[in-house]
Amino acid sequence: MALDVRAAAACVIGDVIGGHSLNQALPDRLNRVSKRDQGLLQQLCYGTLRQSPRLQAILGQLLEKPLRDKDRDLQGLLLCGLYQLDSTRVPDHAAVAATVGATQALKKHWAKGMTNAILRRYLREREQLSTMLDQAAAASHPPWLFRRILEQWPAAAATIIEANNQQPPMTLRVNDRRLSRQEYLGALQNQGIAATAEKLSPHAIRLAYPTNVWELPGFMAGDVSVQDEGAQMAAILLGADAGERILDACAAPGGKACHILELQPGLAELVAMDIDAVRLQKVSENLQRLGLEATLLTGDAAQPPAHLEPASFDRILLDAPCSASGVLRRHPDVKLLRRESDIAQMAVQQRSFLHGLWPLLKAGGTLLYATCSILDEENSQVVEGFLSEQKDAKLSCASMSWGMAAACGRQLLPLSDGPDGLFYALLRKTG
Ligand SMILES: C[S@@+](CC[C@H](N)C(=O)[O-])C[C@H]1O[C@@H](n2cnc3c(N)ncnc32)[C@H](O)[C@@H]1O
């Protein structure tokens, strides 16, 4: 029998509270609810997690004592109940009844009365409870991140926070090898799918409403891929020429690798490396759908496989693992999972990747360092530290006129109807 959708959401959110990512917690539950409820399950999980710092603070005020670790699913259910009362069109009485009903599916009959009482008290005292939140909780951000955003982006902080709390736009990348953006806009129009051309990337189209990819014309044939318009700037900045050998050092799931191949059909080779062999499988699937070819390699960017010869790549893309602070709206579980102490650790790792990959680059070659972070510690500070240690590395001031100038590169900030928050720095190896 299909799983109750609210109980499923409760389990997913409970798992994230327990330290699992949405990618780990959601797919199995998606398969266990009815087809009709799959969209609702995603909405409940993503929506609740986007607001989780605020909802957790409110729930803290409503609970007489904290719930036990083994009742994380119940905590997930209560957060999801509060989310529905605040942010969905489900009538209050129906949201309360369905949430109370889900205690049964969770086999927590004892929590029925408590769930009912908490949600009803919230309806009565909502305004008063909200006035008691601190600034970070009211803005639905963990306190350490809220502080850093205010410190590092004082003028843009309100815009960033607003964007982080919203559902992101669904953006497509048109496959230049197959058709033009104008032609694809026409194909969308013929199917009654509203969409507009984006300004930043010449291949980007924003859909007015998120759409199942299988309903997009030509998706299976490789006409388009789903990719944020800011992320599309990576392949454009890398600017690969015909005959070159390219390394994409952290390639999975392959969005940027495929774009590089779409833009330059005459490459000698693109090596798509990732440390995670399972995630590399996704690269393979994307290449196959788009009819592209690359050499797949499981390997560590800090210590690349020995058979990759020194000075053998013309260009390297390092799309480094990072805090994901620029893509919170797409990965709202990060609000619960990321710790302040992670940032310094990630910066050390990012720098070790730059050092590990640098010997593979030819003299005169370029390395594009990219993150989906808006934090200076992972961006300019990493590049600055690397430049101070690597004397044959120079910052290249390529024609990046978009976004905002950072000390050592260019920063895109997350915008409600615009790109994700991404950082790019181009480094050139001197002769
Ligand atoms: C931001 S994602 C890359 C996204 C990808 N470039 C794209 O556009 O689809 C970072 C990737 O780095 C990989 N990664 C993490 N540690 C790594 C390491 N030591 N060496 C190589 N890849 C690593 C992760 O598995 C993850 O797939």
The ligand as an SDF file (V2000), in Angstrom:
LIG
                    3D

 27 29  0  0  0  0  0  0  0  0999 V2000
   29.9320   20.7460   -7.3370 C   0  0  0  0  0  0  0  0  0  0  0  0
   29.9470   19.0430   -7.6940 S   0  0  0  0  0  0  0  0  0  0  0  0
   30.4030   19.0390   -9.3810 C   0  0  0  0  0  0  0  0  0  0  0  0
   29.2760   19.3620  -10.3240 C   0  0  0  0  0  0  0  0  0  0  0  0
   29.6710   19.1410  -11.7820 C   0  0  0  0  0  0  0  0  0  0  0  0
   30.8350   19.8690  -12.1550 N   0  0  0  0  0  0  0  0  0  0  0  0
   28.5420   19.4950  -12.7260 C   0  0  0  0  0  0  0  0  0  0  0  0
   28.5400   20.5790  -13.3000 O   0  0  0  0  0  0  0  0  0  0  0  0
   27.6330   18.6710  -12.9000 O   0  0  0  0  0  0  0  0  0  0  0  0
   31.4060   18.5100   -6.9180 C   0  0  0  0  0  0  0  0  0  0  0  0
   31.8460   17.1170   -7.2580 C   0  0  0  0  0  0  0  0  0  0  0  0
   33.1270   16.9110   -6.6750 O   0  0  0  0  0  0  0  0  0  0  0  0
   33.2710   15.5560   -6.3910 C   0  0  0  0  0  0  0  0  0  0  0  0
   34.4190   15.3840   -5.4720 N   0  0  0  0  0  0  0  0  0  0  0  0
   34.4570   15.4960   -4.1270 C   0  0  0  0  0  0  0  0  0  0  0  0
   35.6960   15.2650   -3.6720 N   0  0  0  0  0  0  0  0  0  0  0  0
   36.4720   15.0070   -4.7610 C   0  0  0  0  0  0  0  0  0  0  0  0
   37.8400   14.6810   -4.9400 C   0  0  0  0  0  0  0  0  0  0  0  0
   38.6820   14.5780   -3.8960 N   0  0  0  0  0  0  0  0  0  0  0  0
   38.3020   14.4870   -6.1880 N   0  0  0  0  0  0  0  0  0  0  0  0
   37.4510   14.5440   -7.2630 C   0  0  0  0  0  0  0  0  0  0  0  0
   36.1270   14.8310   -7.1390 N   0  0  0  0  0  0  0  0  0  0  0  0
   35.6580   15.0750   -5.9080 C   0  0  0  0  0  0  0  0  0  0  0  0
   31.9220   15.1700   -5.8110 C   0  0  0  0  0  0  0  0  0  0  0  0
   31.7190   13.7780   -5.9020 O   0  0  0  0  0  0  0  0  0  0  0  0
   30.9800   15.9910   -6.6930 C   0  0  0  0  0  0  0  0  0  0  0  0
   30.4990   15.1930   -7.7430 O   0  0  0  0  0  0  0  0  0  0  0  0
  1  2  1  0
  2  3  1  0
  2 10  1  0
  3  4  1  0
  4  5  1  0
  5  6  1  0
  5  7  1  0
  7  8  2  0
  7  9  1  0
 10 11  1  0
 11 12  1  0
 11 26  1  0
 12 13  1  0
 13 14  1  0
 13 24  1  0
 14 15  1  0
 14 23  1  0
 15 16  2  0
 16 17  1  0
 17 18  1  0
 17 23  2  0
 18 19  1  0
 18 20  2  0
 20 21  1  0
 21 22  2  0
 22 23  1  0
 24 25  1  0
 24 26  1  0
 26 27  1  0
M  CHG  2   2   1   9  -1
M  END
$$$$
